[in-house]
Each structure stands twice: as C-alpha cells, then as structure tokens.
Amino acid sequence: MLMKDYYTIEETEKGIDGFLPIPKTTQSKYRKEGLLVFIKVGRQIYYRNEHLKQLFVKLEQAAIHKAE
C-alpha cells in the first residue's frame, strides 16, 4: 500500500497507514499545544505524513521521560 503525503482530520481519527487513531478532540488539543503541525486550506485541515511521525516520536519521548 502506498502511503499518502497528507491526511485529513477524519482519516487521522480512523487510523491510517500504520498510524494509531487519534480522536478529533485530541488532534485539536495537540494542534493548540503545537505538538501537531498542520496545514489549513480553506476550512480543511491536513497533516503531513512526516508530521504525524514526529508527533508519535514526541509522545513516546514524553512517556519515556515520565517513566524515569
């Protein structure tokens, strides 16, 4: 399966291309906190594949530091 470059909020909520699903409210929180980089075109929000990867790395690092 070919990975897309950009994903919508709805696709991200369902979980796509090996990424865990992220609820819409959590996406909004992460956008406001600056954890999740996004592109807005009109009213539609898109996430780049690489930015989703970066988010999961940040969350993993935070969990590791919290456990220490």
HUDALIN-V655100 format. One record per pair of residues at least 24 apart in sequence whose C-alpha atoms are under 6 Angstrom apart, sorted by the first residue. I is the first residue (numbers start at 0). J is the second residue. Records with the same first field share a line. If there is no record, write none. Layout:
I->J ; J
//
This chain:
4->47 ; 48
5->45 ; 46 ; 47 ; 48
6->45 ; 46
7->45
//
